[in-house]
Amino acid sequence: MPKSLFEKVWDAHAVRTLTDGQTQLLVGTHLIHEVTSPQAFGMLRDLGLKVAMAHRTFATVDHIVPTDQFAEPYRDPLAQAMMDELRRNCAEFGITFFDRASGRQGIVHIVGPEQGITQPGTTIACGDSHTSTHGAFGAIAFGIGTTQIRDVLATQTMALGKLKVRRINVNGRLRPGVYAKDVILHIIRTLGVNGGTGFAYEYGGEVFDRFTMEERMTVCNMSIEGGARAGYVNPDATTFAYLKGRPYAPKAAGWDAAVARWQSVASDPGCRYDDVVAIDAADIAPTVTWGINPGQGIAIDETIPDPAKATAADEKASIEEALAYMKLKPGAPIKGTKIDVAFLGSCTNGRLSDFQEVAKFIKGRRVAPGVKAIAVPGSQGVGVLCVELGLDKIFRESGFEWREAGCSMCLAMNPDKLVGDQLCASSSNRNFKGRQGSPTGRTLLMSPLMVAAAAVTGAVADAREVFGVNH
């Protein structure tokens, strides 16, 4: 019987079926950071338990680190306390910790792949919503809560109900100026923020076959924003080429054996899916969110929805709530909306290719007067490569602030916050109320190049027009 990758990986990691019908699932790799793990370690101590398989857990610090300060102590005593606690927990329980002094620190969902820790055919858990990022490698990756972090630390397993699988095929060719970020914003807009509830999303088709690993990570990262519990792409030659030679990737004879194993976990031809969705790449345009969830997005040449034209009462109320918070006018074009801040970074779009693409177009341009623009590498590794390539210099000369690695303004659990009702063009993944640090701050999600176009013009703009993108 042909099986999907999800079924294969699930079956290979299922320990037993619990009395409530859930599956006790072995977690192949556990990633932790400073925000959701302290309470879990506290529970272990209270129960007198050890970490069951410390070699399967890797830690880094990302959410609270200031990106404009490397030296400790941090200005925020709570941030320093969380840093100290993570160090203590990792030392006590024998967990590998990519501290800032290691040169390998960064956002957990960027560090895992670049270190070769994220591998096909495994289960991955982390106390962070965007753990689905790792599915780009053909892994089944879940975001979990603090109680589940405790369970994984103590038993290397977690309880989870089996998901349905939706295959999303994107075929054809993307138009110039359309990126992976536009693909996932289009998918979420099409299927809805709750459309993936109870599902894992398997992404495929010609567009994903051509995508780089970094592009696949961008799409998988935001699966959770479409309601899916996980999102993945079948592993292929692109996956293996990315992993080869990375610190934690298999070596020598073990490499060939690993590749053979990884190839075998890909979905079988003719396997059954619970649902199949087809999307034409030509229908995807540069996309910008206008509301307060990632599904409230429109193409750059469209107008902001008018609640008076909504067909359902709940849709009307949702649009009205979003417009009131965002201070946008129904029926107005999104293009030309003035911005205050431009943020380039996050686990969605803080990788080397993101900075390379933007640097190519902003060289010789300047950030518009009155706009605060920051560029934040997703990891120290990304930052080093950017410096080696001279990208940091291009950003600085263009008027961007170049920062240290961290989550930064994506969720603003650090000094990088919006002030008042500032409007931010952001390459991150969430535009919820107050997400970027101010209870009245406003976020427009878009691709990195669209962020750059907004930064240099001072308003939401079509990057194809601003930069003459034709490839």
HELIX and SHEET records of a PDB file:
HELIX    1   1 LEU A    5  HIS A   13  1                                   9    
HELIX    2   2 PRO A   38  LEU A   47  1                                  10    
HELIX    3   3 ALA A   54  ARG A   56  5                                   3    
HELIX    4   4 PRO A   77  PHE A   93  1                                  17    
HELIX    5   5 ARG A  100  SER A  102  5                                   3    
HELIX    6   6 VAL A  108  GLU A  114  1                                   7    
HELIX    7   7 SER A  129  PHE A  137  5                                   9    
HELIX    8   8 THR A  146  THR A  155  1                                  10    
HELIX    9   9 ALA A  180  LEU A  191  1                                  12    
HELIX   10  10 GLU A  206  ARG A  210  1                                   5    
HELIX   11  11 MET A  213  ASN A  221  1                                   9    
HELIX   12  12 SER A  223  GLY A  226  5                                   4    
HELIX   13  13 ALA A  237  LEU A  243  1                                   7    
HELIX   14  14 ALA A  253  SER A  264  1                                  12    
HELIX   15  15 ALA A  281  ASP A  283  5                                   3    
HELIX   16  16 PRO A  307  LYS A  309  5                                   3    
HELIX   17  17 ALA A  313  MET A  326  1                                  14    
HELIX   18  18 SER A  346  ASN A  349  1                                   4    
HELIX   19  19 LEU A  352  ILE A  362  1                                  11    
HELIX   20  20 GLN A  380  GLU A  388  1                                   9    
HELIX   21  21 LEU A  391  SER A  398  1                                   8    
HELIX   22  22 SER A  408  CYS A  410  5                                   3    
HELIX   23  23 PRO A  448  THR A  457  1                                  10    
HELIX   24  24 ALA A  463  PHE A  467  1                                   5    
SHEET    1   A 3 ALA A  14  THR A  17  0                                        
SHEET    2   A 3 THR A  23  LEU A  26 -1                                        
SHEET    3   A 3 THR A 157  LEU A 160 -1                                        
SHEET    1   B 5 THR A  96  PHE A  98  0                                        
SHEET    2   B 5 THR A  57  THR A  60  1                                        
SHEET    3   B 5 THR A  29  ILE A  32  1                                        
SHEET    4   B 5 THR A 123  CYS A 126  1                                        
SHEET    5   B 5 ILE A 140  GLY A 143  1                                        
SHEET    1   C 4 ALA A 230  VAL A 233  0                                        
SHEET    2   C 4 PHE A 199  GLY A 204  1                                        
SHEET    3   C 4 LYS A 164  ASN A 171  1                                        
SHEET    4   C 4 ASP A 275  ASP A 280  1                                        
SHEET    1   D 2 THR A 287  THR A 289  0                                        
SHEET    2   D 2 GLY A 297  ALA A 299 -1                                        
SHEET    1   E 5 GLU A 401  TRP A 402  0                                        
SHEET    2   E 5 LYS A 372  ALA A 375  1                                        
SHEET    3   E 5 VAL A 341  LEU A 344  1                                        
SHEET    4   E 5 LEU A 423  SER A 426  1                                        
SHEET    5   E 5 ARG A 442  LEU A 445  1                                        
END                                                                             
